[in-house]
């Protein structure tokens, strides 16, 4: 009679990977992929970016002129009526539409470039024998189906594209991996997948992960500060 499978061994092979471990693995892959994605998006962005700046400037000027007209009206009720008229003004509406179109193109270009580069990367690696991208291998984790078995290419592709739902929920879909019992994100639940620790891996985070995450936090703060400064400078320029 063949020996029965050891449930303890099976449970140890299905240990879910935690949120920060998963994020650290993804950030390594993202660092690798951002270079080819940026190269792919570079030329289209050269055309889209000036169009966005021109549309934004035109919208700002249009709104500034209409606001000047509103401020010349002494009656508060008249200001309210004029504000309503501004909203319905075809010139303002046209400027808003042109800015929206330019913004959508400017955002779509890098998103499309990222998808073209990242989709084959994640699908091929996660459906491979190890079930892991280079980032996941560095953190000793792997992608698997709900039973812990190797992902088929179709399920790996479903997992990648279902990730759009996790992004669309302002990363709340990703955050599910921090508190759900099986540490599954929204796209894992949708695709019927999970992320597990490699058998025999240390459940503790490697020592280098905390400095790596700290560097990303500093970079994020620096980026936010730069964007805020650029926004204030733009407002001051139009105010002058």
C-alpha positions as CSV (number, residue, x, y, z in Angstrom):
1,X,0.0,0.0,0.0
2,X,1.5,3.4,-1.0
3,X,2.2,5.7,1.9
4,X,-0.3,8.4,2.7
5,X,0.8,12.0,2.0
6,X,1.9,13.8,5.2
7,X,-0.5,16.7,5.8
8,X,2.1,18.5,7.9
9,X,4.5,18.4,5.0
10,X,1.8,19.7,2.6
11,X,0.9,22.5,5.0
12,X,4.5,23.6,5.2
13,X,4.7,23.7,1.4
14,X,1.7,26.0,1.2
15,X,2.9,28.8,3.4
16,X,1.5,32.1,2.1
17,X,3.9,34.9,1.3
18,X,3.3,38.2,3.3
19,X,2.5,41.5,1.8
20,X,5.9,43.2,2.2
21,X,7.7,40.2,0.8
22,X,5.5,40.2,-2.2
23,X,5.9,43.9,-2.7
24,X,9.7,43.7,-2.5
25,X,9.7,41.0,-5.1
26,X,7.5,43.0,-7.4
27,X,9.6,46.1,-7.0
28,X,12.7,44.2,-8.1
29,X,10.9,43.1,-11.3
30,X,9.6,46.6,-11.8
31,X,13.1,48.1,-11.6
32,X,14.2,45.7,-14.3
33,X,11.2,46.3,-16.5
34,X,11.1,50.1,-16.2
35,X,14.1,50.5,-18.5
36,X,12.7,48.7,-21.6
37,X,9.3,50.1,-20.9
38,X,10.7,53.6,-20.8
39,X,12.6,53.1,-24.1
40,X,9.4,51.7,-25.7
41,X,7.4,54.7,-24.6
42,X,10.1,57.4,-25.2
43,X,9.2,58.3,-28.8
44,X,5.4,58.4,-28.4
45,X,5.8,60.5,-25.3
46,X,7.9,63.0,-27.2
47,X,4.8,63.8,-29.2
48,X,2.2,63.4,-26.4
49,X,4.0,65.5,-23.8
50,X,4.1,68.8,-25.7
51,X,0.5,68.3,-26.6
52,X,-0.5,67.8,-23.0
53,X,1.5,71.0,-21.9
54,X,-0.1,73.0,-24.6
55,X,-3.6,71.8,-23.7
56,X,-3.0,72.4,-20.0
57,X,-1.7,76.0,-20.7
58,X,-4.7,76.7,-22.9
59,X,-7.1,75.5,-20.3
60,X,-5.4,77.5,-17.6
61,X,-5.5,80.7,-19.7
62,X,-9.2,80.1,-20.6
63,X,-10.1,79.6,-16.9
64,X,-8.1,82.6,-15.8
65,X,-9.8,84.9,-18.3
66,X,-13.2,83.7,-17.3
67,X,-12.4,84.1,-13.7
68,X,-11.3,87.6,-14.3
69,X,-14.7,88.3,-15.8
70,X,-16.3,86.8,-12.8
71,X,-14.3,89.0,-10.4
72,X,-15.5,92.1,-12.2
73,X,-19.1,91.3,-11.3
74,X,-19.8,93.0,-7.9
75,X,-23.0,91.1,-7.2
76,X,-22.4,87.7,-5.4
77,X,-25.5,86.3,-7.0
78,X,-24.2,87.5,-10.3
79,X,-20.9,85.7,-9.6
80,X,-22.7,82.5,-9.0
81,X,-24.7,82.8,-12.2
82,X,-21.5,83.6,-14.1
83,X,-19.8,80.6,-12.6
84,X,-22.6,78.4,-13.8
85,X,-22.3,80.1,-17.2
86,X,-18.6,79.3,-17.2
87,X,-19.3,75.6,-16.6
88,X,-21.6,75.6,-19.7
89,X,-19.3,77.8,-21.8
90,X,-18.5,76.0,-25.0
91,X,-15.0,77.6,-25.1
92,X,-14.2,76.3,-21.6
93,X,-15.8,72.9,-22.3
94,X,-13.7,72.6,-25.5
95,X,-10.5,73.4,-23.6
96,X,-11.4,70.8,-20.9
97,X,-12.1,68.1,-23.6
98,X,-8.8,68.8,-25.4
99,X,-6.9,68.6,-22.1
100,X,-8.6,65.4,-21.1
101,X,-7.8,63.9,-24.5
102,X,-4.1,64.9,-24.2
103,X,-4.0,63.6,-20.7
104,X,-5.4,60.2,-21.6
105,X,-2.9,59.8,-24.4
106,X,0.0,60.8,-22.2
107,X,-1.1,58.3,-19.5
108,X,-2.0,55.5,-22.0
109,X,1.4,55.5,-23.7
110,X,3.5,54.4,-20.6
111,X,0.7,52.1,-19.5
112,X,0.7,50.4,-22.9
113,X,4.5,50.2,-22.9
114,X,4.5,48.7,-19.4
115,X,1.9,46.1,-20.4
116,X,3.8,45.1,-23.6
117,X,6.9,44.5,-21.6
118,X,5.5,43.2,-18.3
119,X,2.9,40.8,-19.6
120,X,5.3,38.3,-21.2
121,X,7.7,38.7,-18.3
122,X,5.2,37.7,-15.6
123,X,3.2,35.2,-17.6
124,X,6.3,33.2,-18.8
125,X,8.1,33.3,-15.5
126,X,5.1,32.5,-13.3
127,X,4.0,29.7,-15.5
128,X,7.5,28.3,-15.7
129,X,8.9,25.4,-13.7
130,X,9.9,27.6,-10.8
131,X,6.7,29.7,-10.9
132,X,8.8,32.8,-10.1
133,X,10.1,35.9,-11.7
134,X,13.6,37.0,-10.8
135,X,12.1,39.2,-8.1
136,X,10.2,36.4,-6.6
137,X,13.2,34.1,-6.7
138,X,15.2,36.7,-4.8
139,X,12.5,36.7,-2.1
140,X,12.1,32.9,-2.1
141,X,8.4,33.0,-3.2
142,X,6.5,31.5,-6.1
143,X,3.1,32.0,-7.8
144,X,0.8,28.9,-7.8
145,X,-2.8,28.0,-8.3
146,X,-5.2,27.7,-5.4
147,X,-4.0,24.2,-4.7
148,X,-0.4,25.2,-4.7
149,X,0.3,23.6,-8.1
150,X,2.2,25.1,-11.0
151,X,0.3,27.9,-12.8
152,X,-0.8,27.2,-16.4
153,X,-0.1,30.0,-18.9
154,X,-3.8,30.9,-19.2
155,X,-4.1,31.3,-15.4
156,X,-0.8,33.2,-15.2
157,X,-2.1,35.6,-17.9
158,X,-5.4,35.9,-16.1
159,X,-3.5,36.8,-12.9
160,X,-1.5,39.5,-14.7
161,X,-4.4,41.2,-16.3
162,X,-6.6,40.9,-13.2
163,X,-3.9,43.0,-11.6
164,X,-5.5,46.0,-13.3
165,X,-8.4,45.5,-10.8
166,X,-6.0,45.8,-7.9
167,X,-4.6,49.0,-9.3
168,X,-8.0,50.4,-10.2
169,X,-9.1,50.1,-6.6
170,X,-6.3,52.5,-5.6
171,X,-4.2,49.5,-4.5
172,X,-6.8,48.3,-2.0
173,X,-6.8,45.1,-4.1
174,X,-3.1,44.7,-3.4
175,X,-3.6,45.5,0.3
176,X,-5.9,42.5,0.7
177,X,-2.7,40.4,0.7
178,X,-1.8,42.1,4.0
179,X,-4.8,40.9,6.0
180,X,-6.6,38.0,4.3
181,X,-5.9,34.6,5.9
182,X,-4.2,33.2,2.7
183,X,-2.6,36.6,1.9
184,X,-4.3,36.7,-1.4
185,X,-4.6,40.0,-3.3
186,X,-7.7,40.8,-5.4
187,X,-6.1,39.6,-8.6
188,X,-5.2,36.3,-6.9
189,X,-8.8,35.8,-5.9
190,X,-10.1,36.6,-9.4
191,X,-7.5,34.3,-11.1
192,X,-7.6,31.5,-8.6
193,X,-4.0,31.9,-7.7
194,X,-1.8,32.5,-4.7
195,X,1.8,33.4,-3.8
196,X,3.6,31.0,-1.5
197,X,6.9,30.8,0.2
198,X,9.3,28.4,-1.4
199,X,9.6,25.1,0.5
200,X,12.3,25.4,3.1
201,X,12.5,29.2,2.8
202,X,13.0,31.3,6.0
203,X,9.7,33.0,6.7
204,X,11.5,36.1,8.0
205,X,12.3,38.9,5.6
206,X,15.9,39.0,4.3
207,X,17.9,41.7,6.0
208,X,18.4,43.7,2.8
209,X,14.7,44.1,2.3
210,X,14.2,46.9,4.9
211,X,16.9,49.2,3.5
212,X,15.5,48.5,0.0
213,X,12.0,49.5,1.1
214,X,13.4,52.5,2.9
215,X,15.1,53.7,-0.3
216,X,11.8,53.5,-2.1
217,X,10.1,55.4,0.6
218,X,12.6,58.2,0.4
219,X,12.3,58.2,-3.4
220,X,8.6,58.5,-3.1
221,X,8.8,61.4,-0.7
222,X,11.3,63.2,-3.0
223,X,9.0,62.6,-6.0
224,X,6.0,64.0,-4.1
225,X,8.0,67.1,-3.0
226,X,9.1,67.7,-6.6
227,X,5.6,67.4,-8.0
228,X,4.3,69.7,-5.3
229,X,7.0,72.3,-6.0
230,X,6.3,72.1,-9.8
231,X,2.6,72.6,-9.2
232,X,3.1,75.6,-7.0
233,X,5.5,77.1,-9.5
234,X,3.0,76.6,-12.3
235,X,0.3,78.3,-10.2
236,X,2.5,81.2,-9.5
237,X,3.4,81.5,-13.1
238,X,-0.2,81.7,-14.2
239,X,-1.1,84.1,-11.3
240,X,1.6,86.5,-12.5
